[in-house]
Amino acid sequence: MEKIRRIPEPELLPSLMGVTGRMQCETQWKLMVSLLEFCCCLVLVNTVTVDPPAELKILDPGYLGHLYINWTLPASLQNLNNCSVRFQLEYFDTYENRWRVVRTREQSYSAHFSLEKDACVHVETLVSGSCVNSSGELHSASAEAVLPARLGGLHGSKIDHLQCVFHNGEFMDCIWTKNNIKPLRCCYHLYYWHRGMPQAQECPEYLESHGERIGCRLYQPALLQFAEFNICVNGSASGLPLQAAYFSLQVQNQVKPAAVKALRAEATEDSQFLLEWMLPEGGIPQICLEFEVESVLGGTEGPKERNMTRLQSFVVSRPRLCTSVCLRVRSRVHKFCADRSFWSEWSHTICLPVGATGSLDHCGGGVSRSSGGAKRRSEFTTVRGNERRRGFVSRLRFLRRWVTENFFTPRCCFALAAEEAEDARRGRR
C-alpha cells in the first residue's frame, strides 16, 4: 500500500521557518565574530612598533682609543614573545676614514678609535619572527652617541709623525718628529696599551738627543703581535700641556730584519756562480723571510738586476761581456707572516772578477789588487764543510742537466722531429 506523505498544515509553516532562520543567523554571527577576531589580531600584529635601543653610551676605560659601546633593550620589546631581536651597529673608523657595520645579538661592543677625532656611533633594533607577520626584519630608528675628540693642550704642539721599527723581532724603537712651531724645550711622554695589559703604561726607556726625548724603546714581552697596539704621545712645556697624538699599529707589521751576514760565493764548472748566506740574527723564523739578491755587472756602477728567493742560496749566471759581477743580499718578512715589513740593510758587497781561467777575487766595493798589480784570491767565510758543499753543487748540476734534457729541447730539434714525421707519413701513403 503506497505511503501517503503528509503535508504540514499551513499554521505550522511559520514556526518551522523561524527555527531555520535562527540557525542561519547564529551560524553567520559566529563566522562574523571569528572574522572580527582575526582582523583584530592582524591589526594588533601590524601595529607592533620597534623602538631604538635605550641608554646608548660610549665608555673610555683609558686604553688609548679602545672604547666600549653599551646599550639596553627598549622597554617596549622586553616582554615580546615569538620574536628574534638583534642590533645593527654602525661606527666611523677614524683610522681608515670609513663607516663599519656590525650586526650582533649582544648589547655591547668594543672598537678602536682615534681620540683626536669625534667617535660617532649609530645603533638600530632589528625584530623578526611571527610577531611582526613579515618575512623580513623591522628596523627601528637609529640611536646615536658621540664621544667628543680630545683637543686640549697648546695649539699646534702635537708631534708630526711617529715611526716604529721592530728590530730583528727583539725590540721596537718608536721615534717621533717635532713640529717647527712647537716650543723649543718640551718634555714628552709615551704611553702604550694592548689587550694583554690591564691598563696603559708609560715607556720604560726613552731615547734622547741633545738632552731631549725623541723616542721610546720597548722590549719583549711588552710587545704583543697580531693585536692592536695603541700609543699616545703627550707632554708639557713650561708647565703647560701639549696636544696629545694617538696612534694604533700592529707590531708584526713593523719588523726590520738584521743585515744578512756570512755571504759566500764560488764559481761552478758550468759558467755560473753559487751564492750562499746565513740567516740574519734575531727571533724571526726562517719560514717568514724572503731575500732579494742584487747583481751588478762590470762593477758597482754597472747595470743592476734584482731577484727574489726564499732560499738561502742563489745561482747567478757568469757574465760573458763583463769582467766582474758584484753581489749583495737583503731580507724582509714575507707577506704570509705580515701585511708589510721593512727591508733590512744590504749585506756587504762581494765582487767577483772573471779572468781568463775563471778565477774569482774578493774586492769589497771593487777589484782589489796587491802592490805588484796581481789580483788576490777571495777569502770566503766557510759556512759548511767542503764535502757538503761539493755534494750540493753536484746535485745542482745533475738537476739542471736533467731539466735541460727533458724540458728545454732546442727549437731545431723540434723542427727536425717534425720533418721526420712528415717523411714517414708520406712514405706510408
ZAVEXFI-560927 format. One line per 3 residues: number of its first residue (from 1); for each residue y negated, z negated, x of C-alpha. Coordinates in nm, 4 decimals, m for minus. Each point is the difference from the previous one (the first is absolute). Example, Ala and Ser with C-alpha at 12.3 -4.5 7.8 and 13.67 -1.06 7.14 Angstrom:
1) 0.4500/m0.7800/1.2300; m0.3440/0.0660/0.1370
This chain:
1) 0.0000/0.0000/0.0000; m0.3313/0.1067/0.1500; m0.2276/m0.2885/0.1018
4) m0.3385/0.0232/m0.1535; m0.2960/m0.0949/0.2340; m0.2334/m0.2391/m0.1709
7) m0.3658/0.0808/0.0204; m0.2335/m0.2999/0.0427; m0.2051/m0.0825/m0.2934
10) m0.3667/0.1002/0.0256; m0.1302/m0.3571/0.0039; 0.2062/m0.0772/0.3194
13) m0.1449/0.2881/0.2133; m0.3315/m0.1652/0.0948; 0.1730/m0.3110/0.1342
16) 0.2353/0.2030/0.2202; m0.2873/0.2110/0.1354; m0.1956/m0.3173/0.0823
19) 0.2854/m0.1388/0.2127; 0.0318/0.3247/0.1944; m0.3779/0.0182/0.0585
22) m0.0136/m0.3562/0.1255; 0.2793/0.0728/0.2496; m0.1826/0.3057/0.1304
25) m0.3262/m0.1919/0.0337; 0.1692/m0.2792/0.1950; 0.1581/0.2528/0.2373
28) m0.3300/0.1769/0.0554; m0.1765/m0.3315/0.0575; 0.2524/m0.1046/0.2649
31) m0.0423/0.3333/0.1773; m0.3768/m0.0363/m0.0110; 0.0135/m0.3516/0.1444
34) 0.2269/0.1141/0.2840; m0.2335/0.2903/0.0763; m0.3003/m0.2312/0.0027
37) 0.1750/m0.2407/0.2375; 0.0873/0.2878/0.2345; m0.3571/0.1290/m0.0047
40) m0.1320/m0.3477/0.0679; 0.2297/m0.0297/0.3003; m0.1262/0.3320/0.1321
43) m0.3575/m0.1103/m0.0440; 0.0663/m0.3286/0.1752; 0.1812/0.1729/0.2888
46) m0.2682/0.2595/0.0486; m0.2732/m0.2629/m0.0035; 0.1449/m0.1883/0.3042
49) m0.2816/m0.0149/0.2533; 0.0528/m0.0115/0.3776; m0.2557/m0.2213/0.1706
52) m0.0826/0.0194/0.3733; 0.1321/m0.2690/0.2370; m0.1816/m0.3315/m0.0032
55) m0.1441/m0.2097/0.2847; 0.0000/0.2826/0.2566; m0.1007/m0.1427/0.3404
58) m0.0159/0.1126/0.3650; 0.0743/m0.2872/0.2375; m0.0767/m0.0105/0.3733
61) 0.2382/m0.2401/0.1807; m0.1713/0.0565/0.3362; 0.2404/0.2663/0.1328
64) m0.2803/0.2332/0.1190; 0.0342/0.2536/m0.2794; 0.3423/m0.0724/m0.1482
67) m0.0961/m0.0898/m0.3581; 0.1935/m0.1316/m0.2995; m0.0505/0.1485/m0.3493
70) 0.1045/m0.2190/m0.2960; m0.0156/0.0402/m0.3801; 0.1680/m0.1367/m0.3154
73) 0.1561/0.1493/m0.3139; m0.2509/0.0365/m0.2863; 0.0406/m0.2546/m0.2781
76) 0.0664/0.2699/m0.2613; 0.3203/0.1071/0.1782; 0.1509/m0.3355/0.0893
79) 0.2175/m0.0248/m0.3153; 0.0776/0.3696/m0.0391; 0.3687/0.0832/m0.0516
82) 0.1979/0.3193/0.0614; m0.2572/0.1233/0.2517; m0.0150/0.0682/0.3716
85) m0.3226/m0.0936/0.1783; m0.1097/0.1093/0.3456; m0.3291/0.0534/0.1809
88) m0.1739/0.2851/0.1791; m0.2102/m0.1072/0.2972; m0.2580/0.2292/0.1599
91) m0.1889/m0.1057/0.3113; m0.2218/0.1808/0.2477; 0.1495/0.0162/0.3502
94) m0.3059/m0.0655/0.2142; 0.1764/0.1075/0.3207; 0.1126/0.3413/m0.1283
97) m0.2827/0.0481/m0.2550; 0.2262/0.0846/m0.2945; 0.1332/m0.1622/m0.3160
100) 0.3543/m0.1335/m0.0091; 0.2055/m0.0552/m0.3180; 0.2788/m0.2582/m0.0388
103) 0.2101/m0.0768/m0.3095; 0.1663/m0.3396/m0.0145; 0.1426/m0.2572/m0.2402
106) m0.1340/m0.2841/0.2138; m0.3339/m0.1673/m0.0575; m0.1105/0.0010/0.3646
109) m0.0361/0.2412/0.2903; m0.1313/m0.0041/0.3575; m0.1650/0.2772/0.2005
112) m0.2138/0.0623/0.3098; m0.3731/0.0544/m0.0336; m0.2887/0.0343/0.2398
115) m0.2295/m0.2908/m0.0721; m0.2956/0.2116/0.1130; 0.0215/0.1809/m0.3368
118) 0.0314/m0.1133/m0.3616; 0.3593/m0.0578/m0.1107; 0.0337/0.1615/m0.3449
121) 0.3062/m0.0453/m0.2259; 0.0925/0.1315/m0.3476; 0.3038/m0.1252/m0.1984
124) 0.1363/0.1348/m0.3327; 0.2701/m0.1330/m0.2350; 0.2818/0.2426/m0.0903
127) 0.2186/m0.0721/m0.3084; 0.3083/0.1963/m0.1072; 0.2964/m0.0546/m0.2307
130) 0.0852/m0.0153/m0.3695; m0.2982/m0.2194/m0.0825; m0.2431/0.2863/0.0640
133) 0.2092/0.2709/m0.1784; m0.0729/0.2453/0.2812; 0.2053/0.1867/0.2566
136) m0.2629/m0.0668/0.2676; m0.2138/m0.2942/0.1094; m0.3160/m0.1385/m0.1496
139) m0.2768/m0.0617/0.2556; m0.2641/m0.2648/m0.0282; m0.3519/0.0250/0.1281
142) m0.0496/m0.0925/0.3666; m0.0864/m0.3428/0.1236; m0.2180/0.0195/0.3120
145) m0.0689/m0.2370/0.2867; m0.2162/0.0453/0.3120; m0.0136/m0.2083/0.3168
148) m0.3390/0.0638/0.1685; m0.0111/0.1112/0.3631; m0.0901/m0.2441/0.2748
151) m0.3202/0.1373/0.1510; m0.1530/m0.3166/0.1414; m0.1367/m0.0330/0.3531
154) m0.2682/0.1692/0.2059; m0.0668/0.3537/m0.1197; 0.1574/0.2617/0.2302
157) 0.1823/m0.2596/0.2107; 0.3545/0.1121/m0.0897; 0.2103/0.1431/0.2852
160) 0.0373/0.3790/0.0049; 0.3654/0.0509/0.0824; 0.3229/m0.1852/0.0784
163) 0.2723/0.1592/0.2138; 0.3370/m0.1774/0.0211; 0.2690/0.1125/0.2476
166) 0.3493/m0.1532/0.0120; 0.0799/0.0335/0.3732; 0.3669/0.0582/0.0858
169) 0.0996/m0.1741/m0.3245; m0.0846/m0.3333/0.1667; m0.3653/m0.0915/m0.0703
172) m0.2874/0.1491/m0.1996; m0.3622/0.0301/0.1092; m0.2664/0.0451/m0.2681
175) m0.3347/0.1135/0.1430; m0.3156/0.0301/m0.2095; m0.3269/0.1820/0.0638
178) m0.3465/m0.1282/m0.0835; m0.2813/0.1686/m0.1845; m0.3113/0.0622/0.2088
181) m0.2171/m0.1817/m0.2525; 0.2035/m0.3185/0.0214; m0.1418/m0.3055/0.1756
184) 0.0502/0.0115/0.3735; 0.1933/m0.3260/0.0220; 0.2676/m0.0538/m0.2656
187) 0.3025/m0.2259/m0.0284; 0.2813/0.1842/m0.1771; 0.3114/m0.1399/m0.1658
190) 0.3148/0.1876/m0.1014; 0.2374/m0.1239/m0.2699; 0.3323/0.1576/m0.0990
193) 0.2681/m0.0420/m0.2670; 0.3326/0.1542/m0.1033; 0.2556/m0.0964/m0.2637
196) 0.1944/m0.2171/0.2456; m0.2942/m0.2394/0.0412; m0.0940/m0.2826/m0.2395
199) m0.3706/0.0518/0.0751; m0.2341/0.2077/0.2167; m0.0367/m0.1017/0.3637
202) m0.2571/0.0619/0.2727; 0.0652/0.2098/0.3096; 0.1796/m0.2081/0.2665
205) m0.1345/0.1986/0.2992; m0.3327/0.1840/0.0062; m0.0842/0.2853/0.2371
208) m0.3439/m0.0222/0.1570; m0.2430/0.2289/0.1822; m0.3174/m0.1316/0.1662
211) 0.0496/m0.3345/m0.1676; 0.0283/0.1403/m0.3534; 0.3089/0.0364/m0.2195
214) 0.1019/0.3643/m0.0464; 0.3575/m0.0327/m0.1251; 0.3095/m0.2056/m0.0668
217) 0.3519/m0.0031/0.1459; 0.2956/m0.0886/m0.2236; 0.3574/m0.0599/0.1140
220) 0.3382/m0.0116/m0.1682; 0.1071/m0.1610/m0.2326; m0.3475/0.0024/m0.1564
223) 0.0425/0.3772/m0.0534; 0.2005/0.0991/m0.3069; 0.0976/0.3669/m0.0249
226) 0.0429/0.2084/m0.3181; m0.2396/m0.2235/m0.1918; m0.3709/m0.0037/m0.0728
229) m0.1849/m0.1660/0.2876; m0.3453/m0.1115/m0.1191; m0.2871/m0.0650/0.2415
232) m0.3500/m0.1397/m0.0451; m0.2668/0.0017/0.2735; m0.3075/m0.2118/m0.0625
235) m0.2293/m0.2143/0.2099; m0.3451/m0.1433/0.0454; m0.3155/0.0622/0.1988
238) m0.2777/m0.2545/0.0514; 0.1607/m0.2207/m0.2612; 0.0040/0.2745/m0.2665
241) 0.3240/0.1537/m0.1361; 0.0915/0.3624/0.0734; 0.1373/0.2394/m0.2594
244) 0.3803/m0.0137/m0.0148; 0.2118/0.3116/0.0566; 0.3472/0.0301/m0.1549
247) 0.2905/0.2160/0.1155; 0.3631/0.0525/m0.1023; 0.2636/0.1667/0.2191
250) 0.3727/0.0065/0.0760; 0.1013/m0.1113/0.3469; 0.2796/0.2560/0.0505
253) m0.2597/0.2801/m0.0349; m0.2069/m0.1314/0.2927; 0.2641/0.0224/0.2763
256) m0.0850/0.1456/0.3418; 0.3014/0.0175/0.2362; m0.0290/m0.0722/0.3698
259) m0.0155/0.2924/0.2419; 0.3289/0.1655/0.0937; 0.1167/m0.0957/0.3487
262) 0.2666/0.1035/0.2499; m0.0578/0.3715/m0.0551; 0.2545/0.2023/0.2003
265) 0.0765/0.3714/0.0274; 0.2416/0.2193/0.1904; 0.0746/0.3707/0.0241
268) 0.3207/0.1393/m0.1438; 0.1918/0.3006/0.1224; m0.0969/0.2143/m0.2992
271) m0.3725/0.0170/0.0827; m0.1088/m0.2957/m0.2143; m0.1278/m0.3543/0.0407
274) 0.1641/m0.3058/m0.1548; m0.2656/m0.2643/m0.0792; 0.1110/m0.3574/m0.0816
277) m0.1830/m0.3288/m0.0607; 0.0469/m0.3612/m0.1020; m0.1023/m0.1534/m0.3326
280) m0.3438/m0.1642/m0.0018; m0.0096/m0.3760/0.0296; m0.0443/m0.2107/m0.3133
283) 0.1727/m0.0796/m0.3257; 0.0043/0.3489/m0.1556; 0.3567/0.1163/m0.0817
286) 0.1108/0.3280/0.1581; 0.0768/0.1502/m0.3416; m0.3688/m0.0370/m0.0942
289) m0.1401/0.1945/0.2966; m0.0748/0.3672/0.0547; m0.1259/0.1600/0.3201
292) m0.2344/0.2826/0.0907; 0.0601/0.1875/0.3255; m0.2927/0.1892/0.1507
295) 0.0668/0.2692/0.2600; m0.2839/0.1679/0.1893; 0.0719/0.3175/0.1999
298) m0.1719/0.0684/0.3281; m0.1455/m0.3494/0.0487; m0.1722/m0.2523/m0.2262
301) m0.2640/0.2498/m0.1189; 0.2360/0.2827/m0.1021; 0.1380/0.1017/m0.3410
304) 0.1389/m0.2984/m0.1930; 0.3060/m0.0198/m0.2222; 0.1020/m0.3062/m0.2036
307) 0.3389/m0.0686/m0.1586; 0.1300/m0.2850/m0.2184; 0.3353/m0.1725/0.0421
310) 0.1676/m0.3235/m0.1068; 0.2260/m0.0064/0.3063; m0.0685/m0.1534/0.3403
313) 0.0368/0.3323/0.1777; m0.1364/0.3510/m0.0223; 0.0916/0.3321/0.1628
316) m0.2930/0.2057/0.1330; 0.0382/0.3641/0.1006; m0.0981/0.0720/0.3578
319) m0.3133/0.2182/0.0207; 0.0501/0.3496/0.1416; m0.3553/0.1044/0.0803
322) m0.1347/m0.3460/0.0893; 0.0671/m0.2032/0.3072; 0.0041/m0.3428/m0.1744
325) 0.0297/m0.1835/m0.3307; m0.1522/m0.3430/m0.0740; 0.1665/m0.2286/m0.2559
328) m0.0929/m0.3197/m0.1832; 0.1220/m0.1868/m0.3120; m0.1475/m0.2226/m0.2717
331) 0.1460/m0.1626/m0.3124; m0.0825/m0.1260/m0.3488; 0.1791/m0.1532/m0.2999
334) 0.1915/0.2545/m0.2086; m0.0970/0.0605/m0.3637; 0.3312/m0.1516/m0.1158
337) m0.1198/m0.3429/0.1187; m0.3739/0.0136/m0.0816; m0.2534/0.2070/m0.1910
340) m0.2066/0.0530/0.3148; m0.0181/m0.1174/0.3595; m0.2041/0.0163/0.3198
343) 0.1093/0.2137/0.2927; 0.0826/m0.1909/0.3162; m0.1781/0.0767/0.3253
346) 0.1448/0.2878/0.2010; 0.2573/m0.0779/0.2660; m0.0742/0.0819/0.3619
349) 0.0079/0.3724/0.0724; 0.2627/0.1580/0.2204; m0.0612/0.3514/0.1318
352) 0.2980/0.2044/0.1071; m0.0890/0.2849/0.2377; 0.2613/0.2751/0.0112
355) 0.0601/0.1505/0.3424; 0.2172/0.2926/0.1018; 0.3034/m0.2258/0.0044
358) m0.0900/m0.1742/m0.3237; m0.0777/m0.3322/0.1712; m0.2170/m0.2557/m0.1833
361) m0.2839/m0.2135/0.1273; m0.1677/m0.3018/m0.1644; m0.3764/0.0380/0.0289
364) m0.1453/m0.2400/m0.2607; m0.3011/0.1989/m0.1265; 0.0764/0.3073/0.2096
367) 0.1993/0.1263/0.2957; 0.0116/m0.2561/0.2782; 0.0226/0.1180/0.3593
370) 0.0698/m0.1843/0.3230; m0.2361/0.0129/0.3018; 0.1982/0.2946/0.1419
373) m0.0411/0.1966/m0.3240; 0.3650/m0.0263/m0.1068; 0.0858/m0.1058/m0.3522
376) 0.1572/m0.3409/m0.0282; 0.3108/m0.0703/m0.2037; m0.0470/m0.1688/m0.3430
379) 0.0913/m0.3661/m0.0221; 0.1598/m0.0485/m0.3375; 0.0736/m0.3353/m0.1524
382) 0.3744/m0.0393/m0.0360; 0.0763/m0.0968/m0.3603; 0.3650/0.0842/m0.0224
385) 0.2769/0.0459/0.2524; 0.0572/0.3341/0.1615; 0.3383/0.0383/m0.1634
388) m0.1380/m0.0476/m0.3502; m0.2865/0.2372/0.0696; 0.2261/0.2743/0.1305
391) 0.2311/m0.0438/m0.2995; m0.2923/0.0315/m0.2427; m0.1284/0.3157/0.1716
394) 0.3488/0.1520/m0.0004; 0.0456/m0.0639/m0.3729; m0.3446/0.1416/m0.0705
397) 0.0805/0.3213/0.1880; 0.3327/0.0413/m0.1814; m0.1669/m0.0516/m0.3400
400) m0.2748/0.2512/0.0786; 0.2518/0.2604/0.1212; 0.2205/m0.0484/m0.3072
403) m0.2953/0.0356/m0.2403; m0.1183/0.3134/0.1812; 0.3427/0.1634/m0.0101
406) 0.0683/m0.0846/m0.3665; m0.3375/0.0295/m0.1708; m0.2490/0.1923/0.2126
409) 0.1736/0.3351/0.0524; m0.2391/0.2531/0.1592; m0.1415/0.2646/m0.2321
412) 0.1650/0.2824/0.2010; 0.3428/m0.1508/m0.0679; m0.0637/0.0139/m0.3765
415) m0.0996/0.3675/0.0330; 0.3127/0.0830/0.2032; 0.2240/m0.1774/m0.2519
418) m0.1626/0.1976/m0.2846; 0.0604/0.3307/0.1796; 0.3660/m0.0845/0.0606
421) 0.0449/m0.0906/m0.3656; m0.1568/0.3312/m0.1085; 0.2289/0.1994/0.2358
424) 0.3058/m0.1797/m0.1333; m0.1024/0.0724/m0.3605; m0.0466/0.3680/0.0749
427) 0.3404/0.0152/0.1759; 0.1739/m0.1463/m0.3047; m0.1545/0.2751/m0.2085
